[in-house]
Amino acid sequence: MDSLLLAMVEEGAGVRFNPDLLGTNALNIFLVLGLLIYYGRGFLGKLLGERQETIAQTIQRAETAQKEAAATLKTAQHNLAQAQAMAAQLKQEGLAKAEQMRADLLALAAQEVERIGLQAQQSIELEQERRVEAIRQRITELTLAQVTAQLQQRLTPEMQSRLIDQGIARLGGGA
């Protein structure tokens, strides 16, 4: 330290260069560090304290956000489980309803087939009755035609008069 002071203050010589760089540089570094520590302790302490507080607050906010995210995740997982359970239940109900509708449609189709079968049977019976009636009418017509033909051959005008008189007598209009 004496060499630094001697280099700076010599009577009448002014400031001169000290060729001992290693000793002078180390001494200059210690001098600057000492001044920084002495005068900058409050400023650096305050600056480092604020930085430490900011980091602590950031960590606290991150932990709070992590806890909130975990709670939100848990709620979302619970809601998902409920939704999946409800979807499974709705699927089961839908399948049961579809099976019931299928059974109802099959029963309705069976009833419709039976109804159509009955209508067909009734139509067949009605057609048979019509044909039987048509045959009866035809037989009756043929029988009447045959009887009429036979009567015309066998019935003479005298017999016709006698039959008419008998008919009138039966009706009570005898003369």
Order of alpha helices (4+ residues) and beta strands (2+ residues): alpha-alpha-alpha
